């Protein structure tokens, strides 16, 4: 069995990052952890396209009367 010590990771979090003051929900537009800002223009474009695609799919899934049943049918039922 391998024992992993995460103390180095937690000790290297920037001092200004208060982990006890994170938002209660993910709708606030914040991210948890480090934010990588070395993206190229192409990376930003791909990120935007993917975000738009998944926003569209998310809204489509929620438009059904029972979203969980729809999602299970869509992704788990081979006859769907």
mmCIF file of the N, C-alpha and C atoms, coordinates in Angstrom:
data_MODEL
# 
_entry.id   MODEL 
# 
loop_
_atom_site.group_PDB 
_atom_site.id 
_atom_site.type_symbol 
_atom_site.label_atom_id 
_atom_site.label_alt_id 
_atom_site.label_comp_id 
_atom_site.label_asym_id 
_atom_site.label_entity_id 
_atom_site.label_seq_id 
_atom_site.pdbx_PDB_ins_code 
_atom_site.Cartn_x 
_atom_site.Cartn_y 
_atom_site.Cartn_z 
_atom_site.occupancy 
_atom_site.B_iso_or_equiv 
_atom_site.pdbx_formal_charge 
_atom_site.auth_seq_id 
_atom_site.auth_comp_id 
_atom_site.auth_asym_id 
_atom_site.auth_atom_id 
_atom_site.pdbx_PDB_model_num 
ATOM 1   N N  . UNK A 1 1  ? 0.840   -1.177 0.000   1.00 0.00 ? 1  UNK A N  1 
ATOM 2   C CA . UNK A 1 1  ? 0.000   0.000  0.000   1.00 0.00 ? 1  UNK A CA 1 
ATOM 3   C C  . UNK A 1 1  ? 0.889   1.247  0.000   1.00 0.00 ? 1  UNK A C  1 
ATOM 4   N N  . UNK A 1 2  ? 0.507   2.227  -0.803  1.00 0.00 ? 2  UNK A N  1 
ATOM 5   C CA . UNK A 1 2  ? 1.270   3.467  -0.912  1.00 0.00 ? 2  UNK A CA 1 
ATOM 6   C C  . UNK A 1 2  ? 0.558   4.555  -0.123  1.00 0.00 ? 2  UNK A C  1 
ATOM 7   N N  . UNK A 1 3  ? 1.301   5.257  0.696   1.00 0.00 ? 3  UNK A N  1 
ATOM 8   C CA . UNK A 1 3  ? 0.737   6.370  1.453   1.00 0.00 ? 3  UNK A CA 1 
ATOM 9   C C  . UNK A 1 3  ? 1.123   7.662  0.751   1.00 0.00 ? 3  UNK A C  1 
ATOM 10  N N  . UNK A 1 4  ? 0.137   8.500  0.511   1.00 0.00 ? 4  UNK A N  1 
ATOM 11  C CA . UNK A 1 4  ? 0.372   9.764  -0.180  1.00 0.00 ? 4  UNK A CA 1 
ATOM 12  C C  . UNK A 1 4  ? 0.240   10.899 0.830   1.00 0.00 ? 4  UNK A C  1 
ATOM 13  N N  . UNK A 1 5  ? 1.215   11.789 0.817   1.00 0.00 ? 5  UNK A N  1 
ATOM 14  C CA . UNK A 1 5  ? 1.193   12.934 1.706   1.00 0.00 ? 5  UNK A CA 1 
ATOM 15  C C  . UNK A 1 5  ? 0.924   14.177 0.867   1.00 0.00 ? 5  UNK A C  1 
ATOM 16  N N  . UNK A 1 6  ? -0.210  14.832 1.107   1.00 0.00 ? 6  UNK A N  1 
ATOM 17  C CA . UNK A 1 6  ? -0.590  16.010 0.324   1.00 0.00 ? 6  UNK A CA 1 
ATOM 18  C C  . UNK A 1 6  ? -0.157  17.312 0.972   1.00 0.00 ? 6  UNK A C  1 
ATOM 19  N N  . UNK A 1 7  ? 0.626   17.246 2.037   1.00 0.00 ? 7  UNK A N  1 
ATOM 20  C CA . UNK A 1 7  ? 0.977   18.477 2.743   1.00 0.00 ? 7  UNK A CA 1 
ATOM 21  C C  . UNK A 1 7  ? 1.746   19.443 1.849   1.00 0.00 ? 7  UNK A C  1 
ATOM 22  N N  . UNK A 1 8  ? 2.600   18.937 0.948   1.00 0.00 ? 8  UNK A N  1 
ATOM 23  C CA . UNK A 1 8  ? 3.333   19.827 0.055   1.00 0.00 ? 8  UNK A CA 1 
ATOM 24  C C  . UNK A 1 8  ? 2.394   20.610 -0.846  1.00 0.00 ? 8  UNK A C  1 
ATOM 25  N N  . UNK A 1 9  ? 1.349   19.942 -1.334  1.00 0.00 ? 9  UNK A N  1 
ATOM 26  C CA . UNK A 1 9  ? 0.372   20.620 -2.197  1.00 0.00 ? 9  UNK A CA 1 
ATOM 27  C C  . UNK A 1 9  ? -0.320  21.749 -1.435  1.00 0.00 ? 9  UNK A C  1 
ATOM 28  N N  . UNK A 1 10 ? -0.812  21.432 -0.242  1.00 0.00 ? 10 UNK A N  1 
ATOM 29  C CA . UNK A 1 10 ? -1.545  22.428 0.528   1.00 0.00 ? 10 UNK A CA 1 
ATOM 30  C C  . UNK A 1 10 ? -0.644  23.541 1.053   1.00 0.00 ? 10 UNK A C  1 
ATOM 31  N N  . UNK A 1 11 ? 0.613   23.239 1.308   1.00 0.00 ? 11 UNK A N  1 
ATOM 32  C CA . UNK A 1 11 ? 1.530   24.267 1.770   1.00 0.00 ? 11 UNK A CA 1 
ATOM 33  C C  . UNK A 1 11 ? 1.908   25.233 0.657   1.00 0.00 ? 11 UNK A C  1 
ATOM 34  N N  . UNK A 1 12 ? 1.725   24.843 -0.596  1.00 0.00 ? 12 UNK A N  1 
ATOM 35  C CA . UNK A 1 12 ? 2.099   25.694 -1.725  1.00 0.00 ? 12 UNK A CA 1 
ATOM 36  C C  . UNK A 1 12 ? 0.941   26.512 -2.287  1.00 0.00 ? 12 UNK A C  1 
ATOM 37  N N  . UNK A 1 13 ? -0.219  26.448 -1.670  1.00 0.00 ? 13 UNK A N  1 
ATOM 38  C CA . UNK A 1 13 ? -1.344  27.277 -2.107  1.00 0.00 ? 13 UNK A CA 1 
ATOM 39  C C  . UNK A 1 13 ? -1.025  28.721 -1.733  1.00 0.00 ? 13 UNK A C  1 
ATOM 40  N N  . UNK A 1 14 ? -1.230  29.666 -2.647  1.00 0.00 ? 14 UNK A N  1 
ATOM 41  C CA . UNK A 1 14 ? -0.906  31.066 -2.353  1.00 0.00 ? 14 UNK A CA 1 
ATOM 42  C C  . UNK A 1 14 ? -1.545  31.548 -1.058  1.00 0.00 ? 14 UNK A C  1 
ATOM 43  N N  . UNK A 1 15 ? -0.834  32.401 -0.345  1.00 0.00 ? 15 UNK A N  1 
ATOM 44  C CA . UNK A 1 15 ? -1.280  32.859 0.968   1.00 0.00 ? 15 UNK A CA 1 
ATOM 45  C C  . UNK A 1 15 ? -2.628  33.563 0.914   1.00 0.00 ? 15 UNK A C  1 
ATOM 46  N N  . UNK A 1 16 ? -2.912  34.280 -0.177  1.00 0.00 ? 16 UNK A N  1 
ATOM 47  C CA . UNK A 1 16 ? -4.165  35.020 -0.274  1.00 0.00 ? 16 UNK A CA 1 
ATOM 48  C C  . UNK A 1 16 ? -5.374  34.162 -0.570  1.00 0.00 ? 16 UNK A C  1 
ATOM 49  N N  . UNK A 1 17 ? -5.181  32.886 -0.798  1.00 0.00 ? 17 UNK A N  1 
ATOM 50  C CA . UNK A 1 17 ? -6.273  31.990 -1.180  1.00 0.00 ? 17 UNK A CA 1 
ATOM 51  C C  . UNK A 1 17 ? -6.907  31.415 0.078   1.00 0.00 ? 17 UNK A C  1 
ATOM 52  N N  . UNK A 1 18 ? -8.057  31.925 0.475   1.00 0.00 ? 18 UNK A N  1 
ATOM 53  C CA . UNK A 1 18 ? -8.745  31.445 1.673   1.00 0.00 ? 18 UNK A CA 1 
ATOM 54  C C  . UNK A 1 18 ? -9.683  30.314 1.273   1.00 0.00 ? 18 UNK A C  1 
ATOM 55  N N  . UNK A 1 19 ? -9.277  29.090 1.552   1.00 0.00 ? 19 UNK A N  1 
ATOM 56  C CA . UNK A 1 19 ? -10.069 27.929 1.149   1.00 0.00 ? 19 UNK A CA 1 
ATOM 57  C C  . UNK A 1 19 ? -11.354 27.799 1.943   1.00 0.00 ? 19 UNK A C  1 
ATOM 58  N N  . UNK A 1 20 ? -11.468 28.508 3.059   1.00 0.00 ? 20 UNK A N  1 
ATOM 59  C CA . UNK A 1 20 ? -12.698 28.456 3.851   1.00 0.00 ? 20 UNK A CA 1 
ATOM 60  C C  . UNK A 1 20 ? -13.721 29.463 3.375   1.00 0.00 ? 20 UNK A C  1 
ATOM 61  N N  . UNK A 1 21 ? -13.356 30.275 2.400   1.00 0.00 ? 21 UNK A N  1 
ATOM 62  C CA . UNK A 1 21 ? -14.248 31.326 1.927   1.00 0.00 ? 21 UNK A CA 1 
ATOM 63  C C  . UNK A 1 21 ? -14.659 31.090 0.476   1.00 0.00 ? 21 UNK A C  1 
ATOM 64  N N  . UNK A 1 22 ? -14.855 29.837 0.101   1.00 0.00 ? 22 UNK A N  1 
ATOM 65  C CA . UNK A 1 22 ? -15.281 29.511 -1.256  1.00 0.00 ? 22 UNK A CA 1 
ATOM 66  C C  . UNK A 1 22 ? -16.797 29.635 -1.362  1.00 0.00 ? 22 UNK A C  1 
ATOM 67  N N  . UNK A 1 23 ? -17.326 29.884 -2.547  1.00 0.00 ? 23 UNK A N  1 
ATOM 68  C CA . UNK A 1 23 ? -18.779 30.029 -2.703  1.00 0.00 ? 23 UNK A CA 1 
ATOM 69  C C  . UNK A 1 23 ? -19.508 28.725 -2.418  1.00 0.00 ? 23 UNK A C  1 
ATOM 70  N N  . UNK A 1 24 ? -20.768 28.849 -2.014  1.00 0.00 ? 24 UNK A N  1 
ATOM 71  C CA . UNK A 1 24 ? -21.592 27.675 -1.709  1.00 0.00 ? 24 UNK A CA 1 
ATOM 72  C C  . UNK A 1 24 ? -22.111 26.982 -2.958  1.00 0.00 ? 24 UNK A C  1 
ATOM 73  N N  . UNK A 1 25 ? -22.130 27.690 -4.073  1.00 0.00 ? 25 UNK A N  1 
ATOM 74  C CA . UNK A 1 25 ? -22.601 27.066 -5.308  1.00 0.00 ? 25 UNK A CA 1 
ATOM 75  C C  . UNK A 1 25 ? -21.672 27.446 -6.450  1.00 0.00 ? 25 UNK A C  1 
ATOM 76  N N  . UNK A 1 26 ? -21.824 26.758 -7.562  1.00 0.00 ? 26 UNK A N  1 
ATOM 77  C CA . UNK A 1 26 ? -20.925 26.983 -8.696  1.00 0.00 ? 26 UNK A CA 1 
ATOM 78  C C  . UNK A 1 26 ? -21.458 28.023 -9.665  1.00 0.00 ? 26 UNK A C  1 
ATOM 79  N N  . UNK A 1 27 ? -22.547 28.695 -9.330  1.00 0.00 ? 27 UNK A N  1 
ATOM 80  C CA . UNK A 1 27 ? -23.136 29.672 -10.238 1.00 0.00 ? 27 UNK A CA 1 
ATOM 81  C C  . UNK A 1 27 ? -22.491 31.044 -10.121 1.00 0.00 ? 27 UNK A C  1 
ATOM 82  N N  . UNK A 1 28 ? -21.483 31.192 -9.294  1.00 0.00 ? 28 UNK A N  1 
ATOM 83  C CA . UNK A 1 28 ? -20.894 32.501 -9.069  1.00 0.00 ? 28 UNK A CA 1 
ATOM 84  C C  . UNK A 1 28 ? -19.792 32.830 -10.055 1.00 0.00 ? 28 UNK A C  1 
ATOM 85  N N  . UNK A 1 29 ? -19.435 31.909 -10.938 1.00 0.00 ? 29 UNK A N  1 
ATOM 86  C CA . UNK A 1 29 ? -18.419 32.178 -11.937 1.00 0.00 ? 29 UNK A CA 1 
ATOM 87  C C  . UNK A 1 29 ? -17.004 32.096 -11.407 1.00 0.00 ? 29 UNK A C  1 
ATOM 88  N N  . UNK A 1 30 ? -16.816 31.445 -10.281 1.00 0.00 ? 30 UNK A N  1 
ATOM 89  C CA . UNK A 1 30 ? -15.480 31.312 -9.725  1.00 0.00 ? 30 UNK A CA 1 
ATOM 90  C C  . UNK A 1 30 ? -14.949 29.918 -10.000 1.00 0.00 ? 30 UNK A C  1 
ATOM 91  N N  . UNK A 1 31 ? -13.640 29.744 -9.823  1.00 0.00 ? 31 UNK A N  1 
ATOM 92  C CA . UNK A 1 31 ? -13.036 28.434 -9.992  1.00 0.00 ? 31 UNK A CA 1 
ATOM 93  C C  . UNK A 1 31 ? -12.318 28.051 -8.714  1.00 0.00 ? 31 UNK A C  1 
ATOM 94  N N  . UNK A 1 32 ? -12.172 26.778 -8.502  1.00 0.00 ? 32 UNK A N  1 
ATOM 95  C CA . UNK A 1 32 ? -11.456 26.272 -7.341  1.00 0.00 ? 32 UNK A CA 1 
ATOM 96  C C  . UNK A 1 32 ? -10.076 25.846 -7.802  1.00 0.00 ? 32 UNK A C  1 
ATOM 97  N N  . UNK A 1 33 ? -9.064  26.204 -7.055  1.00 0.00 ? 33 UNK A N  1 
ATOM 98  C CA . UNK A 1 33 ? -7.702  25.839 -7.418  1.00 0.00 ? 33 UNK A CA 1 
ATOM 99  C C  . UNK A 1 33 ? -7.032  26.944 -8.208  1.00 0.00 ? 33 UNK A C  1 
ATOM 100 N N  . UNK A 1 34 ? -5.981  26.577 -8.903  1.00 0.00 ? 34 UNK A N  1 
ATOM 101 C CA . UNK A 1 34 ? -5.223  27.549 -9.672  1.00 0.00 ? 34 UNK A CA 1 
ATOM 102 C C  . UNK A 1 34 ? -5.887  27.788 -11.026 1.00 0.00 ? 34 UNK A C  1 
ATOM 103 N N  . UNK A 1 35 ? -5.764  29.001 -11.498 1.00 0.00 ? 35 UNK A N  1 
ATOM 104 C CA . UNK A 1 35 ? -6.303  29.330 -12.813 1.00 0.00 ? 35 UNK A CA 1 
ATOM 105 C C  . UNK A 1 35 ? -5.126  29.552 -13.751 1.00 0.00 ? 35 UNK A C  1 
ATOM 106 N N  . UNK A 1 36 ? -5.042  28.754 -14.799 1.00 0.00 ? 36 UNK A N  1 
ATOM 107 C CA . UNK A 1 36 ? -3.960  28.832 -15.763 1.00 0.00 ? 36 UNK A CA 1 
ATOM 108 C C  . UNK A 1 36 ? -4.276  29.923 -16.762 1.00 0.00 ? 36 UNK A C  1 
ATOM 109 N N  . UNK A 1 37 ? -3.400  30.894 -16.900 1.00 0.00 ? 37 UNK A N  1 
ATOM 110 C CA . UNK A 1 37 ? -3.674  32.006 -17.818 1.00 0.00 ? 37 UNK A CA 1 
ATOM 111 C C  . UNK A 1 37 ? -2.756  32.010 -19.035 1.00 0.00 ? 37 UNK A C  1 
ATOM 112 N N  . UNK A 1 38 ? -2.048  30.922 -19.290 1.00 0.00 ? 38 UNK A N  1 
ATOM 113 C CA . UNK A 1 38 ? -1.151  30.858 -20.431 1.00 0.00 ? 38 UNK A CA 1 
ATOM 114 C C  . UNK A 1 38 ? -1.809  30.268 -21.670 1.00 0.00 ? 38 UNK A C  1 
ATOM 115 N N  . UNK A 1 39 ? -3.080  30.560 -21.891 1.00 0.00 ? 39 UNK A N  1 
ATOM 116 C CA . UNK A 1 39 ? -3.794  30.013 -23.035 1.00 0.00 ? 39 UNK A CA 1 
ATOM 117 C C  . UNK A 1 39 ? -3.478  30.792 -24.301 1.00 0.00 ? 39 UNK A C  1 
ATOM 118 N N  . UNK A 1 40 ? -3.391  30.070 -25.404 1.00 0.00 ? 40 UNK A N  1 
ATOM 119 C CA . UNK A 1 40 ? -3.216  30.718 -26.695 1.00 0.00 ? 40 UNK A CA 1 
ATOM 120 C C  . UNK A 1 40 ? -4.582  31.138 -27.216 1.00 0.00 ? 40 UNK A C  1 
ATOM 121 N N  . UNK A 1 41 ? -4.583  31.898 -28.283 1.00 0.00 ? 41 UNK A N  1 
ATOM 122 C CA . UNK A 1 41 ? -5.845  32.326 -28.897 1.00 0.00 ? 41 UNK A CA 1 
ATOM 123 C C  . UNK A 1 41 ? -6.647  31.104 -29.365 1.00 0.00 ? 41 UNK A C  1 
ATOM 124 N N  . UNK A 1 42 ? -5.954  30.112 -29.914 1.00 0.00 ? 42 UNK A N  1 
ATOM 125 C CA . UNK A 1 42 ? -6.615  28.882 -30.355 1.00 0.00 ? 42 UNK A CA 1 
ATOM 126 C C  . UNK A 1 42 ? -7.222  28.131 -29.175 1.00 0.00 ? 42 UNK A C  1 
ATOM 127 N N  . UNK A 1 43 ? -6.495  28.083 -28.051 1.00 0.00 ? 43 UNK A N  1 
ATOM 128 C CA . UNK A 1 43 ? -7.019  27.438 -26.843 1.00 0.00 ? 43 UNK A CA 1 
ATOM 129 C C  . UNK A 1 43 ? -8.296  28.118 -26.373 1.00 0.00 ? 43 UNK A C  1 
ATOM 130 N N  . UNK A 1 44 ? -8.296  29.447 -26.383 1.00 0.00 ? 44 UNK A N  1 
ATOM 131 C CA . UNK A 1 44 ? -9.486  30.199 -25.954 1.00 0.00 ? 44 UNK A CA 1 
ATOM 132 C C  . UNK A 1 44 ? -10.661 29.932 -26.886 1.00 0.00 ? 44 UNK A C  1 
ATOM 133 N N  . UNK A 1 45 ? -10.389 29.837 -28.187 1.00 0.00 ? 45 UNK A N  1 
ATOM 134 C CA . UNK A 1 45 ? -11.444 29.558 -29.147 1.00 0.00 ? 45 UNK A CA 1 
ATOM 135 C C  . UNK A 1 45 ? -12.050 28.176 -28.899 1.00 0.00 ? 45 UNK A C  1 
ATOM 136 N N  . UNK A 1 46 ? -11.189 27.174 -28.723 1.00 0.00 ? 46 UNK A N  1 
ATOM 137 C CA . UNK A 1 46 ? -11.669 25.807 -28.467 1.00 0.00 ? 46 UNK A CA 1 
ATOM 138 C C  . UNK A 1 46 ? -12.453 25.771 -27.170 1.00 0.00 ? 46 UNK A C  1 
ATOM 139 N N  . UNK A 1 47 ? -11.965 26.454 -26.151 1.00 0.00 ? 47 UNK A N  1 
ATOM 140 C CA . UNK A 1 47 ? -12.653 26.502 -24.865 1.00 0.00 ? 47 UNK A CA 1 
ATOM 141 C C  . UNK A 1 47 ? -14.043 27.127 -25.022 1.00 0.00 ? 47 UNK A C  1 
ATOM 142 N N  . UNK A 1 48 ? -14.134 28.197 -25.812 1.00 0.00 ? 48 UNK A N  1 
ATOM 143 C CA . UNK A 1 48 ? -15.419 28.869 -26.041 1.00 0.00 ? 48 UNK A CA 1 
ATOM 144 C C  . UNK A 1 48 ? -16.384 27.955 -26.789 1.00 0.00 ? 48 UNK A C  1 
ATOM 145 N N  . UNK A 1 49 ? -15.895 27.276 -27.827 1.00 0.00 ? 49 UNK A N  1 
ATOM 146 C CA . UNK A 1 49 ? -16.747 26.368 -28.604 1.00 0.00 ? 49 UNK A CA 1 
ATOM 147 C C  . UNK A 1 49 ? -17.266 25.233 -27.728 1.00 0.00 ? 49 UNK A C  1 
ATOM 148 N N  . UNK A 1 50 ? -16.384 24.646 -26.927 1.00 0.00 ? 50 UNK A N  1 
ATOM 149 C CA . UNK A 1 50 ? -16.805 23.560 -26.039 1.00 0.00 ? 50 UNK A CA 1 
ATOM 150 C C  . UNK A 1 50 ? -17.819 24.041 -25.006 1.00 0.00 ? 50 UNK A C  1 
ATOM 151 N N  . UNK A 1 51 ? -17.578 25.221 -24.430 1.00 0.00 ? 51 UNK A N  1 
ATOM 152 C CA . UNK A 1 51 ? -18.509 25.759 -23.433 1.00 0.00 ? 51 UNK A CA 1 
ATOM 153 C C  . UNK A 1 51 ? -19.877 26.002 -24.057 1.00 0.00 ? 51 UNK A C  1 
ATOM 154 N N  . UNK A 1 52 ? -19.912 26.562 -25.258 1.00 0.00 ? 52 UNK A N  1 
ATOM 155 C CA . UNK A 1 52 ? -21.190 26.807 -25.941 1.00 0.00 ? 52 UNK A CA 1 
ATOM 156 C C  . UNK A 1 52 ? -21.906 25.491 -26.224 1.00 0.00 ? 52 UNK A C  1 
ATOM 157 N N  . UNK A 1 53 ? -21.153 24.481 -26.657 1.00 0.00 ? 53 UNK A N  1 
ATOM 158 C CA . UNK A 1 53 ? -21.753 23.178 -26.947 1.00 0.00 ? 53 UNK A CA 1 
ATOM 159 C C  . UNK A 1 53 ? -22.378 22.570 -25.690 1.00 0.00 ? 53 UNK A C  1 
ATOM 160 N N  . UNK A 1 54 ? -21.618 22.547 -24.597 1.00 0.00 ? 54 UNK A N  1 
ATOM 161 C CA . UNK A 1 54 ? -22.128 21.926 -23.382 1.00 0.00 ? 54 UNK A CA 1 
ATOM 162 C C  . UNK A 1 54 ? -23.236 22.740 -22.731 1.00 0.00 ? 54 UNK A C  1 
ATOM 163 N N  . UNK A 1 55 ? -23.220 24.063 -22.890 1.00 0.00 ? 55 UNK A N  1 
ATOM 164 C CA . UNK A 1 55 ? -24.341 24.883 -22.418 1.00 0.00 ? 55 UNK A CA 1 
ATOM 165 C C  . UNK A 1 55 ? -25.613 24.513 -23.172 1.00 0.00 ? 55 UNK A C  1 
ATOM 166 N N  . UNK A 1 56 ? -25.480 24.321 -24.489 1.00 0.00 ? 56 UNK A N  1 
ATOM 167 C CA . UNK A 1 56 ? -26.634 23.955 -25.322 1.00 0.00 ? 56 UNK A CA 1 
ATOM 168 C C  . UNK A 1 56 ? -27.173 22.579 -24.924 1.00 0.00 ? 56 UNK A C  1 
ATOM 169 N N  . UNK A 1 57 ? -26.280 21.603 -24.757 1.00 0.00 ? 57 UNK A N  1 
ATOM 170 C CA . UNK A 1 57 ? -26.693 20.242 -24.378 1.00 0.00 ? 57 UNK A CA 1 
ATOM 171 C C  . UNK A 1 57 ? -27.331 20.247 -23.000 1.00 0.00 ? 57 UNK A C  1 
ATOM 172 N N  . UNK A 1 58 ? -26.768 21.022 -22.081 1.00 0.00 ? 58 UNK A N  1 
ATOM 173 C CA . UNK A 1 58 ? -27.304 21.121 -20.724 1.00 0.00 ? 58 UNK A CA 1 
ATOM 174 C C  . UNK A 1 58 ? -28.730 21.668 -20.751 1.00 0.00 ? 58 UNK A C  1 
ATOM 175 N N  . UNK A 1 59 ? -28.944 22.741 -21.511 1.00 0.00 ? 59 UNK A N  1 
ATOM 176 C CA . UNK A 1 59 ? -30.289 23.325 -21.611 1.00 0.00 ? 59 UNK A CA 1 
ATOM 177 C C  . UNK A 1 59 ? -31.255 22.340 -22.266 1.00 0.00 ? 59 UNK A C  1 
ATOM 178 N N  . UNK A 1 60 ? -30.783 21.617 -23.283 1.00 0.00 ? 60 UNK A N  1 
ATOM 179 C CA . UNK A 1 60 ? -31.632 20.619 -23.935 1.00 0.00 ? 60 UNK A CA 1 
ATOM 180 C C  . UNK A 1 60 ? -32.035 19.532 -22.944 1.00 0.00 ? 60 UNK A C  1 
ATOM 181 N N  . UNK A 1 61 ? -31.078 19.044 -22.167 1.00 0.00 ? 61 UNK A N  1 
ATOM 182 C CA . UNK A 1 61 ? -31.375 18.001 -21.187 1.00 0.00 ? 61 UNK A CA 1 
ATOM 183 C C  . UNK A 1 61 ? -32.404 18.474 -20.165 1.00 0.00 ? 61 UNK A C  1 
ATOM 184 N N  . UNK A 1 62 ? -32.278 19.716 -19.720 1.00 0.00 ? 62 UNK A N  1 
ATOM 185 C CA . UNK A 1 62 ? -33.204 20.233 -18.720 1.00 0.00 ? 62 UNK A CA 1 
ATOM 186 C C  . UNK A 1 62 ? -34.582 20.554 -19.285 1.00 0.00 ? 62 UNK A C  1 
ATOM 187 N N  . UNK A 1 63 ? -34.705 20.622 -20.601 1.00 0.00 ? 63 UNK A N  1 
ATOM 188 C CA . UNK A 1 63 ? -35.993 20.962 -21.199 1.00 0.00 ? 63 UNK A CA 1 
ATOM 189 C C  . UNK A 1 63 ? -36.987 19.804 -21.157 1.00 0.00 ? 63 UNK A C  1 
ATOM 190 N N  . UNK A 1 64 ? -36.542 18.614 -20.835 1.00 0.00 ? 64 UNK A N  1 
ATOM 191 C CA . UNK A 1 64 ? -37.427 17.456 -20.772 1.00 0.00 ? 64 UNK A CA 1 
ATOM 192 C C  . UNK A 1 64 ? -38.102 17.388 -19.407 1.00 0.00 ? 64 UNK A C  1 
ATOM 193 N N  . UNK A 1 65 ? -39.265 16.763 -19.363 1.00 0.00 ? 65 UNK A N  1 
ATOM 194 C CA . UNK A 1 65 ? -40.029 16.711 -18.118 1.00 0.00 ? 65 UNK A CA 1 
ATOM 195 C C  . UNK A 1 65 ? -39.284 15.969 -17.009 1.00 0.00 ? 65 UNK A C  1 
ATOM 196 N N  . UNK A 1 66 ? -38.517 14.948 -17.363 1.00 0.00 ? 66 UNK A N  1 
ATOM 197 C CA . UNK A 1 66 ? -37.712 14.222 -16.387 1.00 0.00 ? 66 UNK A CA 1 
ATOM 198 C C  . UNK A 1 66 ? -36.283 14.144 -16.923 1.00 0.00 ? 66 UNK A C  1 
ATOM 199 N N  . UNK A 1 67 ? -35.474 15.150 -16.632 1.00 0.00 ? 67 UNK A N  1 
ATOM 200 C CA . UNK A 1 67 ? -34.126 15.227 -17.211 1.00 0.00 ? 67 UNK A CA 1 
ATOM 201 C C  . UNK A 1 67 ? -33.260 14.006 -16.924 1.00 0.00 ? 67 UNK A C  1 
ATOM 202 N N  . UNK A 1 68 ? -33.293 13.457 -15.714 1.00 0.00 ? 68 UNK A N  1 
ATOM 203 C CA . UNK A 1 68 ? -32.436 12.311 -15.390 1.00 0.00 ? 68 UNK A CA 1 
ATOM 204 C C  . UNK A 1 68 ? -32.805 11.083 -16.223 1.00 0.00 ? 68 UNK A C  1 
ATOM 205 N N  . UNK A 1 69 ? -34.088 10.822 -16.387 1.00 0.00 ? 69 UNK A N  1 
ATOM 206 C CA . UNK A 1 69 ? -34.519 9.689  -17.209 1.00 0.00 ? 69 UNK A CA 1 
ATOM 207 C C  . UNK A 1 69 ? -34.081 9.899  -18.655 1.00 0.00 ? 69 UNK A C  1 
ATOM 208 N N  . UNK A 1 70 ? -34.235 11.129 -19.146 1.00 0.00 ? 70 UNK A N  1 
ATOM 209 C CA . UNK A 1 70 ? -33.815 11.440 -20.512 1.00 0.00 ? 70 UNK A CA 1 
ATOM 210 C C  . UNK A 1 70 ? -32.316 11.209 -20.689 1.00 0.00 ? 70 UNK A C  1 
ATOM 211 N N  . UNK A 1 71 ? -31.509 11.686 -19.740 1.00 0.00 ? 71 UNK A N  1 
ATOM 212 C CA . UNK A 1 71 ? -30.049 11.539 -19.830 1.00 0.00 ? 71 UNK A CA 1 
ATOM 213 C C  . UNK A 1 71 ? -29.649 10.079 -19.762 1.00 0.00 ? 71 UNK A C  1 
ATOM 214 N N  . UNK A 1 72 ? -30.263 9.322  -18.842 1.00 0.00 ? 72 UNK A N  1 
ATOM 215 C CA . UNK A 1 72 ? -29.947 7.899  -18.742 1.00 0.00 ? 72 UNK A CA 1 
ATOM 216 C C  . UNK A 1 72 ? -30.295 7.172  -20.034 1.00 0.00 ? 72 UNK A C  1 
ATOM 217 N N  . UNK A 1 73 ? -31.445 7.501  -20.602 1.00 0.00 ? 73 UNK A N  1 
ATOM 218 C CA . UNK A 1 73 ? -31.861 6.890  -21.864 1.00 0.00 ? 73 UNK A CA 1 
ATOM 219 C C  . UNK A 1 73 ? -30.897 7.274  -22.991 1.00 0.00 ? 73 UNK A C  1 
ATOM 220 N N  . UNK A 1 74 ? -30.534 8.539  -23.040 1.00 0.00 ? 74 UNK A N  1 
ATOM 221 C CA . UNK A 1 74 ? -29.681 9.052  -24.104 1.00 0.00 ? 74 UNK A CA 1 
ATOM 222 C C  . UNK A 1 74 ? -28.283 8.433  -24.077 1.00 0.00 ? 74 UNK A C  1 
ATOM 223 N N  . UNK A 1 75 ? -27.716 8.287  -22.900 1.00 0.00 ? 75 UNK A N  1 
ATOM 224 C CA . UNK A 1 75 ? -26.320 7.838  -22.802 1.00 0.00 ? 75 UNK A CA 1 
ATOM 225 C C  . UNK A 1 75 ? -26.141 6.375  -22.383 1.00 0.00 ? 75 UNK A C  1 
ATOM 226 N N  . UNK A 1 76 ? -27.153 5.770  -21.811 1.00 0.00 ? 76 UNK A N  1 
ATOM 227 C CA . UNK A 1 76 ? -26.987 4.407  -21.281 1.00 0.00 ? 76 UNK A CA 1 
ATOM 228 C C  . UNK A 1 76 ? -27.788 3.356  -22.029 1.00 0.00 ? 76 UNK A C  1 
ATOM 229 N N  . UNK A 1 77 ? -28.853 3.745  -22.703 1.00 0.00 ? 77 UNK A N  1 
ATOM 230 C CA . UNK A 1 77 ? -29.714 2.796  -23.399 1.00 0.00 ? 77 UNK A CA 1 
ATOM 231 C C  . UNK A 1 77 ? -29.251 2.669  -24.841 1.00 0.00 ? 77 UNK A C  1 
ATOM 232 N N  . UNK A 1 78 ? -28.727 1.517  -25.220 1.00 0.00 ? 78 UNK A N  1 
ATOM 233 C CA . UNK A 1 78 ? -28.195 1.327  -26.569 1.00 0.00 ? 78 UNK A CA 1 
ATOM 234 C C  . UNK A 1 78 ? -29.283 1.356  -27.631 1.00 0.00 ? 78 UNK A C  1 
ATOM 235 N N  . UNK A 1 79 ? -30.531 1.143  -27.229 1.00 0.00 ? 79 UNK A N  1 
ATOM 236 C CA . UNK A 1 79 ? -31.632 1.177  -28.204 1.00 0.00 ? 79 UNK A CA 1 
ATOM 237 C C  . UNK A 1 79 ? -32.174 2.589  -28.389 1.00 0.00 ? 79 UNK A C  1 
ATOM 238 N N  . UNK A 1 80 ? -31.681 3.535  -27.630 1.00 0.00 ? 80 UNK A N  1 
ATOM 239 C CA . UNK A 1 80 ? -32.188 4.893  -27.678 1.00 0.00 ? 80 UNK A CA 1 
ATOM 240 C C  . UNK A 1 80 ? -31.671 5.626  -28.912 1.00 0.00 ? 80 UNK A C  1 
# 
